[in-house]
Amino acid sequence: MVNRQLYQEVLARLRDAVRRKRPEFCENQTWMLHHDNAPPHASLLIRRYLAKHQTSVVPHLPYSPALAPADFFLFPKLKTTLKGRRFQTIEEIQENAIRELMAIAESAFQESFHQRKKRWERCIASRGECFVGDSA
């Protein structure tokens, strides 16, 4: 289960990875984080952590699952490959999930962000009204 402490650890690893791989984003503070309004993401601990590290957050509209990339791209891919398998330990789950994540082609991530941009444009066109899925 993801709680605020675990999410802060994930954010710290993400921040370190961005600093290593794209230092220019940190130097000129041009990278932004987009996450949904899940309680661990909106907790005071996380808001303070992001403020301390001067991380800009793109606002997420309430009840907007269409803008959550994990719902449309990442979770379905992982669920398909891990479905029906049994794991004995948390470490085994983590190892398998990481292996499956690493197997996803870069082009698939790029297409996911292209589709997210389309959904973002639909959200703007609908003036923030809720819509579900990719279909028009």
TORVEX-841721 format. One record per residue: residue number from 1; residue in three letters; x, y, z of N, C-alpha, C in turn. Coordinates in Angstrom, 2 decimals. Each point is the difference from the previous one (the first is absolute). Layout:
N
{numi: NUM, vexdren: ALA, n.px: X, n.py: Y, n.pz: Z, ca.px: X, ca.py: Y, ca.pz: Z, c.px: X, c.py: Y, c.pz: Z}
...
//
This chain:
136
{numi: 1, vexdren: MET, n.px: 0.84, n.py: -1.18, n.pz: 0.00, ca.px: -0.84, ca.py: 1.18, ca.pz: 0.00, c.px: 0.89, c.py: 1.25, c.pz: 0.00}
{numi: 2, vexdren: VAL, n.px: -0.36, n.py: 0.93, n.pz: -0.81, ca.px: 0.77, ca.py: 1.25, ca.pz: -0.09, c.px: -0.52, c.py: 0.96, c.pz: 1.05}
{numi: 3, vexdren: ASN, n.px: 0.88, n.py: 0.39, n.pz: 0.91, ca.px: -0.36, ca.py: 1.02, ca.pz: 0.97, c.px: 0.93, c.py: 1.20, c.pz: -0.23}
{numi: 4, vexdren: ARG, n.px: -0.17, n.py: 1.03, n.pz: 0.79, ca.px: 0.75, ca.py: 1.23, ca.pz: -0.24, c.px: 1.50, c.py: -0.19, c.pz: 0.20}
{numi: 5, vexdren: GLN, n.px: 0.42, n.py: -0.85, n.pz: 0.94, ca.px: 1.42, ca.py: -0.23, ca.pz: 0.22, c.px: 0.62, c.py: -0.73, c.pz: -1.20}
{numi: 6, vexdren: LEU, n.px: -0.67, n.py: -1.03, n.pz: -0.48, ca.px: 0.50, ca.py: -0.73, ca.pz: -1.16, c.px: 0.04, c.py: 0.92, c.pz: -1.22}
{numi: 7, vexdren: TYR, n.px: -1.03, n.py: 0.80, n.pz: -0.17, ca.px: -0.04, ca.py: 0.91, ca.pz: -1.14, c.px: 1.13, c.py: 1.03, c.pz: 0.07}
{numi: 8, vexdren: GLN, n.px: 0.33, n.py: 0.46, n.pz: 1.20, ca.px: 1.12, ca.py: 0.93, ca.pz: 0.15, c.px: 1.31, c.py: -0.68, c.pz: -0.41}
{numi: 9, vexdren: GLU, n.px: 0.17, n.py: -1.26, n.pz: 0.34, ca.px: 1.19, ca.py: -0.74, ca.pz: -0.43, c.px: 0.06, c.py: -0.11, c.pz: -1.52}
{numi: 10, vexdren: VAL, n.px: -1.14, n.py: -0.27, n.pz: -0.61, ca.px: -0.07, ca.py: -0.09, ca.pz: -1.47, c.px: 0.36, c.py: 1.35, c.pz: -0.62}
{numi: 11, vexdren: LEU, n.px: -0.55, n.py: 1.07, n.pz: 0.55, ca.px: 0.31, ca.py: 1.34, ca.pz: -0.52, c.px: 1.49, c.py: 0.33, c.pz: 0.15}
{numi: 12, vexdren: ALA, n.px: 0.60, n.py: -0.42, n.pz: 1.10, ca.px: 1.43, ca.py: 0.26, ca.pz: 0.20, c.px: 0.82, c.py: -0.73, c.pz: -1.06}
{numi: 13, vexdren: ARG, n.px: -0.37, n.py: -1.25, n.pz: -0.29, ca.px: 0.71, ca.py: -0.75, ca.pz: -1.05, c.px: -0.23, c.py: 0.64, c.pz: -1.36}
{numi: 14, vexdren: LEU, n.px: -1.23, n.py: 0.45, n.pz: -0.27, ca.px: -0.30, ca.py: 0.67, ca.pz: -1.26, c.px: 0.81, c.py: 1.28, c.pz: -0.14}
{numi: 15, vexdren: ARG, n.px: 0.04, n.py: 0.78, n.pz: 1.07, ca.px: 0.76, ca.py: 1.25, ca.pz: -0.03, c.px: 1.48, c.py: -0.26, c.pz: -0.27}
{numi: 16, vexdren: ASP, n.px: 0.55, n.py: -1.01, n.pz: 0.65, ca.px: 1.40, ca.py: -0.35, ca.pz: -0.23, c.px: 0.23, c.py: -0.44, c.pz: -1.44}
{numi: 17, vexdren: ALA, n.px: -0.92, n.py: -0.77, n.pz: -0.54, ca.px: 0.14, ca.py: -0.47, ca.pz: -1.39, c.px: -0.06, c.py: 1.17, c.pz: -0.97}
{numi: 18, vexdren: VAL, n.px: -0.91, n.py: 0.94, n.pz: 0.24, ca.px: -0.09, ca.py: 1.17, ca.pz: -0.88, c.px: 1.28, c.py: 0.82, c.pz: 0.10}
{numi: 19, vexdren: ARG, n.px: 0.51, n.py: 0.16, n.pz: 1.20, ca.px: 1.25, ca.py: 0.77, ca.pz: 0.18, c.px: 1.17, c.py: -0.65, c.pz: -0.73}
{numi: 20, vexdren: ARG, n.px: 0.05, n.py: -1.34, n.pz: -0.01, ca.px: 1.09, ca.py: -0.70, ca.pz: -0.68, c.px: -0.16, c.py: 0.02, c.pz: -1.52}
{numi: 21, vexdren: LYS, n.px: -1.23, n.py: -0.27, n.pz: -0.45, ca.px: -0.23, ca.py: -0.20, ca.pz: -1.43, c.px: -0.29, c.py: 1.28, c.pz: -0.76}
{numi: 22, vexdren: ARG, n.px: -0.62, n.py: 0.96, n.pz: 0.65, ca.px: -0.36, ca.py: 1.26, ca.pz: -0.64, c.px: 0.32, c.py: 1.16, c.pz: 0.92}
{numi: 23, vexdren: PRO, n.px: 1.29, n.py: 0.21, n.pz: 0.31, ca.px: 0.37, ca.py: 1.03, ca.pz: 0.97, c.px: -0.48, c.py: 1.40, c.pz: -0.39}
{numi: 24, vexdren: GLU, n.px: -0.13, n.py: 0.24, n.pz: -1.30, ca.px: -0.45, ca.py: 1.33, ca.pz: -0.43, c.px: -1.41, c.py: 0.31, c.pz: 0.51}
{numi: 25, vexdren: PHE, n.px: -0.83, n.py: -1.02, n.pz: 0.19, ca.px: -1.35, ca.py: 0.22, ca.pz: 0.53, c.px: 0.06, c.py: 0.50, c.pz: 1.43}
{numi: 26, vexdren: CYS, n.px: 0.94, n.py: -0.51, n.pz: 0.77, ca.px: 0.12, ca.py: 0.43, ca.pz: 1.39, c.px: 0.69, c.py: 1.35, c.pz: 0.11}
{numi: 27, vexdren: GLU, n.px: 0.98, n.py: 0.23, n.pz: -0.87, ca.px: 0.73, ca.py: 1.26, ca.pz: 0.06, c.px: -0.90, c.py: 1.19, c.pz: -0.30}
{numi: 28, vexdren: ASN, n.px: -0.86, n.py: -0.13, n.pz: -1.01, ca.px: -0.87, ca.py: 1.13, ca.pz: -0.34, c.px: -1.44, c.py: -0.22, c.pz: 0.48}
{numi: 29, vexdren: GLN, n.px: -0.20, n.py: -1.04, n.pz: 0.80, ca.px: -1.29, ca.py: -0.32, ca.pz: 0.62, c.px: -1.14, c.py: -0.03, c.pz: -1.02}
{numi: 30, vexdren: THR, n.px: 0.21, n.py: -0.74, n.pz: -1.10, ca.px: -1.04, ca.py: -0.09, ca.pz: -1.03, c.px: -0.78, c.py: -1.30, c.pz: 0.04}
{numi: 31, vexdren: TRP, n.px: 0.39, n.py: -0.93, n.pz: 0.86, ca.px: -0.78, ca.py: -1.24, ca.pz: 0.03, c.px: -1.15, c.py: 0.15, c.pz: 0.96}
{numi: 32, vexdren: MET, n.px: -1.11, n.py: -0.65, n.pz: -0.34, ca.px: -1.21, ca.py: 0.08, ca.pz: 0.80, c.px: -0.51, c.py: -1.41, c.pz: 0.25}
{numi: 33, vexdren: LEU, n.px: -0.64, n.py: -0.16, n.pz: 1.11, ca.px: -0.57, ca.py: -1.28, ca.pz: 0.39, c.px: -1.51, c.py: 0.05, c.pz: -0.18}
{numi: 34, vexdren: HIS, n.px: -0.54, n.py: -1.06, n.pz: -0.60, ca.px: -1.46, ca.py: -0.12, ca.pz: -0.07, c.px: -0.38, c.py: -1.31, c.pz: 0.66}
{numi: 35, vexdren: HIS, n.px: -0.73, n.py: 0.10, n.pz: 1.07, ca.px: -0.57, ca.py: -1.18, ca.pz: 0.64, c.px: -1.44, c.py: 0.31, c.pz: 0.33}
{numi: 36, vexdren: ASP, n.px: -0.77, n.py: -1.04, n.pz: 0.30, ca.px: -1.42, ca.py: 0.22, ca.pz: 0.25, c.px: -0.22, c.py: 0.47, c.pz: 1.44}
{numi: 37, vexdren: ASN, n.px: -1.24, n.py: 0.01, n.pz: 0.41, ca.px: -0.36, ca.py: 0.53, ca.pz: 1.32, c.px: -0.15, c.py: -1.08, c.pz: 1.05}
{numi: 38, vexdren: ALA, n.px: 0.66, n.py: -1.14, n.pz: -0.20, ca.px: -0.08, ca.py: -1.07, ca.pz: 1.00, c.px: 0.49, c.py: 0.53, c.pz: 1.34}
{numi: 39, vexdren: PRO, n.px: -0.58, n.py: -0.48, n.pz: 1.10, ca.px: 0.39, ca.py: 0.52, ca.pz: 1.31, c.px: 1.51, c.py: 0.01, c.pz: 0.26}
{numi: 40, vexdren: PRO, n.px: 0.77, n.py: -1.05, n.pz: -0.36, ca.px: 1.44, ca.py: 0.10, ca.pz: 0.24, c.px: 0.66, c.py: 1.13, c.pz: -0.80}
{numi: 41, vexdren: HIS, n.px: -0.51, n.py: 0.29, n.pz: -1.19, ca.px: 0.58, ca.py: 1.04, ca.pz: -0.84, c.px: -0.32, c.py: 1.39, c.pz: 0.52}
{numi: 42, vexdren: ALA, n.px: -1.15, n.py: 0.14, n.pz: 0.65, ca.px: -0.46, ca.py: 1.31, ca.pz: 0.46, c.px: 0.32, c.py: 0.26, c.pz: 1.47}
{numi: 43, vexdren: SER, n.px: 0.69, n.py: -0.92, n.pz: 0.64, ca.px: 0.26, ca.py: 0.14, ca.pz: 1.43, c.px: 0.92, c.py: 1.20, c.pz: 0.28}
{numi: 44, vexdren: LEU, n.px: -0.08, n.py: 0.48, n.pz: 1.21, ca.px: 0.84, ca.py: 1.13, ca.pz: 0.42, c.px: 1.48, c.py: -0.37, c.pz: -0.10}
{numi: 45, vexdren: LEU, n.px: 0.35, n.py: -1.23, n.pz: 0.36, ca.px: 1.38, ca.py: -0.46, ca.pz: -0.10, c.px: 0.53, c.py: 0.16, c.pz: -1.42}
{numi: 46, vexdren: ILE, n.px: -0.79, n.py: -0.41, n.pz: -0.98, ca.px: 0.42, ca.py: 0.07, ca.pz: -1.40, c.px: 0.02, c.py: 1.44, c.pz: -0.47}
{numi: 47, vexdren: ARG, n.px: -0.98, n.py: 0.79, n.pz: 0.35, ca.px: -0.01, ca.py: 1.42, ca.pz: -0.41, c.px: 1.22, c.py: 0.72, c.pz: 0.55}
{numi: 48, vexdren: ARG, n.px: 0.35, n.py: -0.30, n.pz: 1.25, ca.px: 1.20, ca.py: 0.62, ca.pz: 0.60, c.px: 1.27, c.py: -0.48, c.pz: -0.71}
{numi: 49, vexdren: TYR, n.px: 0.07, n.py: -1.29, n.pz: -0.31, ca.px: 1.17, ca.py: -0.55, ca.pz: -0.69, c.px: 0.18, c.py: 0.69, c.pz: -1.35}
{numi: 50, vexdren: LEU, n.px: -1.08, n.py: 0.12, n.pz: -0.77, ca.px: 0.07, ca.py: 0.62, ca.pz: -1.32, c.px: 0.37, c.py: 1.48, c.pz: 0.11}
{numi: 51, vexdren: ALA, n.px: -0.54, n.py: 0.69, n.pz: 0.98, ca.px: 0.33, ca.py: 1.41, ca.pz: 0.19, c.px: 1.47, c.py: 0.15, c.pz: 0.39}
{numi: 52, vexdren: LYS, n.px: 0.47, n.py: -0.84, n.pz: 0.90, ca.px: 1.40, ca.py: 0.05, ca.pz: 0.43, c.px: 0.96, c.py: -0.17, c.pz: -1.17}
{numi: 53, vexdren: HIS, n.px: -0.39, n.py: -0.87, n.pz: -0.95, ca.px: 0.87, ca.py: -0.28, ca.pz: -1.14, c.px: -0.42, c.py: 0.80, c.pz: -1.25}
{numi: 54, vexdren: GLN, n.px: -0.82, n.py: 1.00, n.pz: 0.21, ca.px: -0.42, ca.py: 0.91, ca.pz: -1.06, c.px: -0.48, c.py: -0.75, c.pz: -1.25}
{numi: 55, vexdren: THR, n.px: -0.86, n.py: -0.99, n.pz: 0.23, ca.px: -0.57, ca.py: -0.80, ca.pz: -1.08, c.px: -1.37, c.py: 0.55, c.pz: -0.37}
{numi: 56, vexdren: SER, n.px: -0.14, n.py: 0.44, n.pz: -1.23, ca.px: -1.28, ca.py: 0.49, ca.pz: -0.47, c.px: -0.93, c.py: -1.17, c.pz: -0.27}
{numi: 57, vexdren: VAL, n.px: -1.24, n.py: 0.16, n.pz: 0.39, ca.px: -0.99, ca.py: -1.06, ca.pz: -0.19, c.px: -1.09, c.py: 0.52, c.pz: -0.94}
{numi: 58, vexdren: VAL, n.px: -0.27, n.py: -0.77, n.pz: -1.04, ca.px: -1.09, ca.py: 0.32, ca.pz: -0.92, c.px: -1.30, c.py: -0.38, c.pz: 0.70}
{numi: 59, vexdren: PRO, n.px: -0.94, n.py: 0.91, n.pz: 0.13, ca.px: -1.25, ca.py: -0.33, ca.pz: 0.69, c.px: -0.76, c.py: -1.12, c.pz: -0.72}
{numi: 60, vexdren: HIS, n.px: -0.62, n.py: -0.84, n.pz: 0.78, ca.px: -0.81, ca.py: -1.10, ca.pz: -0.54, c.px: -1.45, c.py: 0.25, c.pz: 0.39}
{numi: 61, vexdren: LEU, n.px: -0.86, n.py: 0.04, n.pz: -0.99, ca.px: -1.41, ca.py: 0.23, ca.pz: 0.28, c.px: -0.58, c.py: -1.15, c.pz: 0.82}
{numi: 62, vexdren: PRO, n.px: -0.86, n.py: 0.29, n.pz: 0.95, ca.px: -0.63, ca.py: -1.07, ca.pz: 0.76, c.px: -0.79, c.py: -0.92, c.pz: -0.92}
{numi: 63, vexdren: TYR, n.px: 0.02, n.py: -1.26, n.pz: 0.29, ca.px: -0.79, ca.py: -1.00, ca.pz: -0.73, c.px: 0.30, c.py: 0.01, c.pz: -1.49}
{numi: 64, vexdren: SER, n.px: 1.28, n.py: 0.05, n.pz: -0.34, ca.px: 0.40, ca.py: 0.01, ca.pz: -1.41, c.px: 0.90, c.py: -1.19, c.pz: -0.32}
{numi: 65, vexdren: PRO, n.px: -0.56, n.py: -1.20, n.pz: 0.00, ca.px: 0.84, ca.py: -1.17, ca.pz: -0.28, c.px: 0.57, c.py: 0.02, c.pz: -1.41}
{numi: 66, vexdren: ALA, n.px: -0.63, n.py: 0.72, n.pz: -0.91, ca.px: 0.49, ca.py: 0.04, ca.pz: -1.37, c.px: 1.37, c.py: 0.66, c.pz: -0.11}
{numi: 67, vexdren: LEU, n.px: 0.39, n.py: 0.74, n.pz: 1.02, ca.px: 1.29, ca.py: 0.68, ca.pz: -0.05, c.px: 1.09, c.py: -0.76, c.pz: 0.76}
{numi: 68, vexdren: ALA, n.px: -0.32, n.py: -1.16, n.pz: 0.53, ca.px: 0.97, ca.py: -0.78, ca.pz: 0.76, c.px: 0.65, c.py: -1.03, c.pz: -0.92}
{numi: 69, vexdren: PRO, n.px: 1.26, n.py: 0.24, n.pz: -0.42, ca.px: 0.65, ca.py: -0.91, ca.pz: -0.93, c.px: 0.06, c.py: -1.44, c.pz: 0.50}
{numi: 70, vexdren: ALA, n.px: 0.14, n.py: -0.18, n.pz: 1.30, ca.px: 0.10, ca.py: -1.35, ca.pz: 0.53, c.px: -1.27, c.py: -0.80, c.pz: -0.28}
{numi: 71, vexdren: ASP, n.px: -1.15, n.py: 0.66, n.pz: 0.06, ca.px: -1.27, ca.py: -0.70, ca.pz: -0.22, c.px: -0.16, c.py: -0.47, c.pz: -1.44}
{numi: 72, vexdren: PHE, n.px: 0.56, n.py: 0.74, n.pz: -0.94, ca.px: -0.20, ca.py: -0.32, ca.pz: -1.41, c.px: 1.16, c.py: -0.76, c.pz: -0.62}
{numi: 73, vexdren: PHE, n.px: 1.16, n.py: 0.04, n.pz: 0.62, ca.px: 1.17, ca.py: -0.59, ca.pz: -0.63, c.px: 0.71, c.py: -0.99, c.pz: 0.91}
{numi: 74, vexdren: LEU, n.px: 0.48, n.py: 0.47, n.pz: 1.10, ca.px: 0.89, ca.py: -0.81, ca.pz: 0.82, c.px: -0.69, c.py: -1.15, c.pz: 0.70}
{numi: 75, vexdren: PHE, n.px: -1.07, n.py: 0.26, n.pz: 0.73, ca.px: -0.67, ca.py: -1.07, ca.pz: 0.75, c.px: -0.52, c.py: -1.10, c.pz: -0.91}
{numi: 76, vexdren: PRO, n.px: -0.66, n.py: 0.32, n.pz: -1.12, ca.px: -0.45, ca.py: -1.10, ca.pz: -0.87, c.px: 1.16, c.py: -0.87, c.pz: -0.51}
{numi: 77, vexdren: LYS, n.px: 1.11, n.py: 0.62, n.pz: -0.35, ca.px: 1.15, ca.py: -0.78, ca.pz: -0.47, c.px: 0.53, c.py: -0.93, c.pz: 1.08}
{numi: 78, vexdren: LEU, n.px: 0.13, n.py: 0.52, n.pz: 1.20, ca.px: 0.49, ca.py: -0.83, ca.pz: 1.10, c.px: -1.00, c.py: -1.08, c.pz: 0.38}
{numi: 79, vexdren: LYS, n.px: -1.27, n.py: 0.34, n.pz: 0.05, ca.px: -1.02, ca.py: -0.97, ca.pz: 0.37, c.px: -0.04, c.py: -1.15, c.pz: -1.00}
{numi: 80, vexdren: THR, n.px: 0.15, n.py: 0.30, n.pz: -1.28, ca.px: -0.04, ca.py: -1.04, ca.pz: -1.03, c.px: 1.13, c.py: -1.00, c.pz: 0.20}
{numi: 81, vexdren: THR, n.px: 1.20, n.py: 0.49, n.pz: 0.26, ca.px: 1.15, ca.py: -0.89, ca.pz: 0.11, c.px: 0.10, c.py: -0.71, c.pz: 1.35}
{numi: 82, vexdren: LEU, n.px: -0.55, n.py: 0.60, n.pz: 1.04, ca.px: 0.12, ca.py: -0.60, ca.pz: 1.34, c.px: -1.26, c.py: -0.76, c.pz: 0.42}
{numi: 83, vexdren: LYS, n.px: -1.06, n.py: 0.10, n.pz: -0.79, ca.px: -1.29, ca.py: -0.61, ca.pz: 0.34, c.px: 0.13, c.py: -1.51, c.pz: 0.17}
{numi: 84, vexdren: GLY, n.px: -0.59, n.py: -0.51, n.pz: 1.07, ca.px: -0.05, ca.py: -1.43, ca.pz: 0.24, c.px: 1.26, c.py: -0.59, c.pz: 0.61}
{numi: 85, vexdren: ARG, n.px: 1.02, n.py: 0.78, n.pz: 0.19, ca.px: 1.25, ca.py: -0.49, ca.pz: 0.58, c.px: -0.05, c.py: 0.17, c.pz: 1.52}
{numi: 86, vexdren: ARG, n.px: 0.64, n.py: -0.91, n.pz: 0.70, ca.px: 0.06, ca.py: 0.08, ca.pz: 1.46, c.px: 1.43, c.py: 0.29, c.pz: 0.42}
{numi: 87, vexdren: PHE, n.px: 0.13, n.py: 0.86, n.pz: 1.00, ca.px: 1.31, ca.py: 0.38, ca.pz: 0.50, c.px: 0.08, c.py: -0.31, c.pz: 1.49}
{numi: 88, vexdren: GLN, n.px: 1.16, n.py: -0.41, n.pz: 0.44, ca.px: 0.18, ca.py: -0.40, ca.pz: 1.39, c.px: 0.40, c.py: 1.17, c.pz: 0.90}
{numi: 89, vexdren: THR, n.px: 0.69, n.py: 0.99, n.pz: -0.57, ca.px: 0.50, ca.py: 1.10, ca.pz: 0.81, c.px: -0.23, c.py: 1.33, c.pz: -0.71}
{numi: 90, vexdren: ILE, n.px: 0.06, n.py: 1.06, n.pz: 0.77, ca.px: -0.10, ca.py: 1.34, ca.pz: -0.56, c.px: 1.17, c.py: 0.24, c.pz: -0.96}
{numi: 91, vexdren: GLU, n.px: 1.17, n.py: -0.49, n.pz: 0.38, ca.px: 1.18, ca.py: 0.17, ca.pz: -0.86, c.px: -0.21, c.py: -0.66, c.pz: -1.36}
{numi: 92, vexdren: GLU, n.px: -0.64, n.py: -1.16, n.pz: -0.01, ca.px: -0.28, ca.py: -0.70, ca.pz: -1.25, c.px: -0.98, c.py: 0.80, c.pz: -0.86}
{numi: 93, vexdren: ILE, n.px: -0.98, n.py: 0.61, n.pz: 0.63, ca.px: -0.94, ca.py: 0.86, ca.pz: -0.72, c.px: 0.76, c.py: 1.18, c.pz: -0.62}
{numi: 94, vexdren: GLN, n.px: 0.84, n.py: 0.63, n.pz: 0.82, ca.px: 0.76, ca.py: 1.15, ca.pz: -0.48, c.px: 0.92, c.py: -0.39, c.pz: -1.16}
{numi: 95, vexdren: GLU, n.px: 0.70, n.py: -1.10, n.pz: 0.13, ca.px: 0.91, ca.py: -0.45, ca.pz: -1.07, c.px: -0.74, c.py: -0.23, c.pz: -1.31}
{numi: 96, vexdren: ASN, n.px: -1.15, n.py: -0.67, n.pz: 0.08, ca.px: -0.78, ca.py: -0.28, ca.pz: -1.20, c.px: -0.59, c.py: 1.27, c.pz: -0.59}
{numi: 97, vexdren: ALA, n.px: -0.49, n.py: 0.88, n.pz: 0.85, ca.px: -0.58, ca.py: 1.25, ca.pz: -0.50, c.px: 1.08, c.py: 0.85, c.pz: -0.67}
{numi: 98, vexdren: ILE, n.px: 1.18, n.py: 0.07, n.pz: 0.60, ca.px: 1.09, ca.py: 0.78, ca.pz: -0.59, c.px: 0.42, c.py: -0.61, c.pz: -1.34}
{numi: 99, vexdren: ARG, n.px: 0.10, n.py: -1.33, n.pz: -0.05, ca.px: 0.37, ca.py: -0.66, ca.pz: -1.25, c.px: -1.03, c.py: 0.31, c.pz: -1.10}
{numi: 100, vexdren: GLU, n.px: -1.28, n.py: -0.03, n.pz: 0.34, ca.px: -1.05, ca.py: 0.30, ca.pz: -0.99, c.px: 0.05, c.py: 1.47, c.pz: -0.42}
{numi: 101, vexdren: LEU, n.px: 0.25, n.py: 0.89, n.pz: 0.95, ca.px: 0.11, ca.py: 1.42, ca.pz: -0.33, c.px: 1.16, c.py: 0.25, c.pz: -0.96}
{numi: 102, vexdren: MET, n.px: 1.13, n.py: -0.64, n.pz: 0.27, ca.px: 1.19, ca.py: 0.19, ca.pz: -0.84, c.px: -0.21, c.py: -0.58, c.pz: -1.39}
{numi: 103, vexdren: ALA, n.px: -0.94, n.py: -0.94, n.pz: -0.14, ca.px: -0.25, ca.py: -0.63, ca.pz: -1.30, c.px: -0.89, c.py: 0.85, c.pz: -0.91}
{numi: 104, vexdren: ILE, n.px: -0.62, n.py: 1.03, n.pz: 0.56, ca.px: -0.87, ca.py: 0.86, ca.pz: -0.80, c.px: 0.88, c.py: 0.89, c.pz: -0.88}
{numi: 105, vexdren: ALA, n.px: -0.29, n.py: 0.01, n.pz: -1.28, ca.px: 0.81, ca.py: 0.76, ca.pz: -0.96, c.px: -0.16, c.py: 1.50, c.pz: 0.23}
{numi: 106, vexdren: GLU, n.px: 1.07, n.py: 0.74, n.pz: -0.25, ca.px: -0.02, ca.py: 1.45, ca.pz: 0.14, c.px: -1.09, c.py: 0.60, c.pz: -0.89}
{numi: 107, vexdren: SER, n.px: -0.18, n.py: -0.57, n.pz: -1.18, ca.px: -1.02, ca.py: 0.52, ca.pz: -0.92, c.px: -1.40, c.py: -0.13, c.pz: 0.60}
{numi: 108, vexdren: ALA, n.px: -0.22, n.py: -1.03, n.pz: 0.81, ca.px: -1.31, ca.py: -0.15, ca.pz: 0.65, c.px: -0.24, c.py: 1.12, c.pz: 1.01}
{numi: 109, vexdren: PHE, n.px: 1.05, n.py: 0.38, n.pz: 0.72, ca.px: -0.13, ca.py: 1.13, ca.pz: 0.93, c.px: -0.26, c.py: 1.30, c.pz: -0.77}
{numi: 110, vexdren: GLN, n.px: 0.69, n.py: 0.17, n.pz: -1.12, ca.px: -0.20, ca.py: 1.20, ca.pz: -0.81, c.px: -1.44, c.py: 0.07, c.pz: -0.52}
{numi: 111, vexdren: GLU, n.px: -0.52, n.py: -1.11, n.pz: -0.47, ca.px: -1.38, ca.py: -0.03, ca.pz: -0.47, c.px: -0.98, c.py: 0.29, c.pz: 1.14}
{numi: 112, vexdren: SER, n.px: 0.32, n.py: -0.50, n.pz: 1.18, ca.px: -0.85, ca.py: 0.25, ca.pz: 1.16, c.px: -0.10, c.py: 1.50, c.pz: 0.27}
{numi: 113, vexdren: PHE, n.px: 1.13, n.py: 0.71, n.pz: -0.08, ca.px: -0.03, ca.py: 1.44, ca.pz: 0.24, c.px: -0.71, c.py: 0.74, c.pz: -1.12}
{numi: 114, vexdren: HIS, n.px: 0.10, n.py: -0.51, n.pz: -1.21, ca.px: -0.75, ca.py: 0.59, ca.pz: -1.12, c.px: -1.51, c.py: -0.13, c.pz: 0.26}
{numi: 115, vexdren: GLN, n.px: -0.43, n.py: -1.18, n.pz: 0.42, ca.px: -1.41, ca.py: -0.22, ca.pz: 0.30, c.px: -0.45, c.py: 0.85, c.pz: 1.20}
{numi: 116, vexdren: ARG, n.px: 0.89, n.py: 0.15, n.pz: 0.97, ca.px: -0.33, ca.py: 0.85, ca.pz: 1.16, c.px: -0.22, c.py: 1.43, c.pz: -0.45}
{numi: 117, vexdren: LYS, n.px: 0.82, n.py: 0.48, n.pz: -0.91, ca.px: -0.16, ca.py: 1.36, ca.pz: -0.52, c.px: -1.37, c.py: 0.15, c.pz: -0.66}
{numi: 118, vexdren: LYS, n.px: -0.43, n.py: -1.01, n.pz: -0.74, ca.px: -1.34, ca.py: 0.05, ca.pz: -0.63, c.px: -1.09, c.py: 0.09, c.pz: 1.07}
{numi: 119, vexdren: ARG, n.px: 0.14, n.py: -0.82, n.pz: 1.06, ca.px: -1.01, ca.py: 0.05, ca.pz: 1.07, c.px: 0.03, c.py: 1.34, c.pz: 0.71}
{numi: 120, vexdren: TRP, n.px: 1.20, n.py: 0.57, n.pz: 0.18, ca.px: 0.13, ca.py: 1.32, ca.pz: 0.64, c.px: -0.73, c.py: 1.03, c.pz: -0.85}
{numi: 121, vexdren: GLU, n.px: 0.17, n.py: -0.06, n.pz: -1.32, ca.px: -0.68, ca.py: 0.95, ca.pz: -0.89, c.px: -1.52, c.py: -0.18, c.pz: 0.08}
{numi: 122, vexdren: ARG, n.px: -0.46, n.py: -1.25, n.pz: 0.12, ca.px: -1.44, ca.py: -0.24, ca.pz: 0.16, c.px: -0.50, c.py: 0.60, c.pz: 1.30}
{numi: 123, vexdren: CYS, n.px: 0.80, n.py: -0.09, n.pz: 1.04, ca.px: -0.38, ca.py: 0.56, ca.pz: 1.28, c.px: -0.14, c.py: 1.52, c.pz: -0.10}
{numi: 124, vexdren: ILE, n.px: 0.96, n.py: 0.61, n.pz: -0.69, ca.px: -0.06, ca.py: 1.46, ca.pz: -0.20, c.px: -1.23, c.py: 0.37, c.pz: -0.81}
{numi: 125, vexdren: ALA, n.px: -0.24, n.py: -0.75, n.pz: -1.09, ca.px: -1.16, ca.py: 0.28, ca.pz: -0.86, c.px: -1.32, c.py: -0.16, c.pz: 0.75}
{numi: 126, vexdren: SER, n.px: -0.03, n.py: -0.95, n.pz: 0.96, ca.px: -1.24, ca.py: -0.21, ca.pz: 0.75, c.px: -0.10, c.py: 0.91, c.pz: 1.22}
{numi: 127, vexdren: ARG, n.px: 0.97, n.py: 0.93, n.pz: 0.10, ca.px: 0.04, ca.py: 0.95, ca.pz: 1.11, c.px: 0.04, c.py: -0.67, c.pz: 1.36}
{numi: 128, vexdren: GLY, n.px: 0.74, n.py: -1.10, n.pz: 0.05, ca.px: 0.19, ca.py: -0.70, ca.pz: 1.26, c.px: -1.08, c.py: -0.95, c.pz: 0.40}
{numi: 129, vexdren: GLU, n.px: -1.03, n.py: -0.14, n.pz: -0.84, ca.px: -1.05, ca.py: -0.95, ca.pz: 0.32, c.px: 0.56, c.py: -1.42, c.pz: -0.11}
{numi: 130, vexdren: CYS, n.px: -0.52, n.py: -0.88, n.pz: 0.80, ca.px: 0.48, ca.py: -1.38, ca.pz: 0.03, c.px: -0.35, c.py: -0.73, c.pz: -1.28}
{numi: 131, vexdren: PHE, n.px: 0.95, n.py: -0.77, n.pz: -0.50, ca.px: -0.25, ca.py: -0.94, ca.pz: -1.10, c.px: 0.83, c.py: -1.22, c.pz: 0.30}
{numi: 132, vexdren: VAL, n.px: -0.39, n.py: -1.13, n.pz: -0.54, ca.px: 0.69, ca.py: -1.25, ca.pz: 0.28, c.px: 0.53, c.py: -0.60, c.pz: -1.28}
{numi: 133, vexdren: GLY, n.px: 1.24, n.py: -0.44, n.pz: 0.01, ca.px: 0.58, ca.py: -0.74, ca.pz: -1.11, c.px: 0.50, c.py: 0.87, c.pz: -1.12}
{numi: 134, vexdren: ASP, n.px: 0.47, n.py: -0.70, n.pz: -1.05, ca.px: 0.57, ca.py: 0.66, ca.pz: -1.15, c.px: -1.01, c.py: 0.27, c.pz: -1.10}
{numi: 135, vexdren: SER, n.px: -1.13, n.py: -0.68, n.pz: 0.04, ca.px: -0.95, ca.py: 0.16, ca.pz: -1.09, c.px: -0.65, c.py: 1.37, c.pz: 0.01}
{numi: 136, vexdren: ALA, n.px: -0.35, n.py: 0.47, n.pz: -1.17, ca.px: -0.59, ca.py: 1.34, ca.pz: -0.13, c.px: -1.43, c.py: 0.04, c.pz: 0.43}
//
